[in-house]
Structure formats: structure tokens, C-alpha cells
Amino acid sequence: MENITARLLDEGRTLQLTIDLTQSLGPSKSGRTTLIASSAGNQAVVDQDGRPIGCAFNLSVHRKPTPEEQAAMNPVRGLFRL
């Protein structure tokens, strides 16, 4: 996982996900948004001992690019320049 902290609360009844919204992981695959956080696919929810509790999550958090990021985009394809 990138920029996501997962934690079980209330004796395993509540899953808390913490994401730093000031982070930037770079452009999304399409290049139209900026990726803030990603679970990098399905992630099993585990208890404090590392045992799966029978559920999973998949999460991506995006935002529109800042003006600086927008200026760095390739105007032809709408993708960030590398």
C-alpha cells in the first residue's frame, strides 16, 4: 500500500484508513489525475496477529492536477511529461 495506513478499531468491528492528502504519488495511469494513495490491488484486512478476518479492500484516491502539474502535462496526449 502507498500512503494508506489501515487499523482495526472497536475489537475488529471498524476499519480505519488514514491517508495523507498532501502527498502525491505522481500521475494516474491515464495521466488525467494525480494519484494520492493506492492499495495496489485487493488488501486483506488482518487482525493484530496478522490473521485475515474475512474481508478485503481496494482503494485509489485521486485529485485533479495542480496548475504546476497541469503545466508539466503533454498537451498532445494529456499525459504528464516524464
C-alpha positions in Angstrom: 0.0 0.0 0.0 1.1 3.5 -0.7 0.2 6.4 1.6 -2.5 4.3 3.4 -2.4 3.2 7.0 -5.1 0.6 7.9 -6.1 -0.1 11.5 -8.8 -2.1 13.2 -10.8 -0.5 16.0 -13.6 -1.4 18.3 -12.4 -5.0 18.8 -12.3 -5.6 15.0 -15.7 -4.0 14.1 -14.3 -0.9 12.5 -11.6 -0.4 9.9 -9.9 3.0 9.9 -8.0 4.1 6.8 -5.7 7.1 7.2 -4.4 8.9 4.1 -2.2 12.0 3.9 -4.0 14.1 1.4 -0.9 16.4 0.9 1.0 13.5 -0.7 1.4 13.0 -4.4 2.4 9.6 -5.9 2.5 11.1 -9.4 0.1 10.9 -12.4 -2.5 8.2 -12.7 -2.2 5.7 -15.4 -4.4 7.7 -17.7 -2.5 10.9 -16.9 -5.6 12.9 -16.2 -5.4 12.9 -12.4 -2.8 12.9 -9.7 -2.7 9.7 -7.5 -2.7 10.5 -3.8 -2.9 6.9 -2.4 -3.3 3.4 -3.6 -3.9 0.0 -2.0 -2.1 -1.6 -5.0 -4.9 -4.1 -5.5 -7.0 -6.0 -3.1 -5.7 -6.0 0.5 -6.9 -8.5 3.1 -7.9 -7.0 6.4 -5.9 -8.7 9.2 -6.2 -8.6 13.0 -3.3 -7.6 15.3 -1.8 -11.1 15.0 -1.8 -10.9 11.2 -4.7 -13.3 10.6 -7.2 -12.4 7.9 -10.6 -11.5 9.3 -12.5 -12.4 6.1 -12.8 -9.1 4.2 -10.6 -7.1 1.9 -10.5 -3.6 0.4 -9.3 -2.0 -2.8 -8.7 1.8 -2.8 -7.4 4.5 -5.1 -7.5 8.2 -4.2 -7.1 10.8 -6.9 -7.3 14.6 -7.3 -7.2 17.0 -10.2 -3.7 18.1 -11.1 -2.3 21.4 -9.6 -1.5 24.2 -12.1 2.2 23.2 -11.8 1.3 19.5 -12.6 -1.0 20.7 -15.4 1.8 22.7 -17.0 4.0 19.6 -17.0 1.5 17.6 -18.9 2.0 16.7 -22.5 -0.6 18.8 -24.4 -0.9 16.3 -27.2 -1.9 13.3 -25.1 -3.0 14.9 -21.9 -0.3 12.9 -20.1 2.4 14.0 -17.7 5.8 14.5 -19.3 8.4 12.2 -17.9 
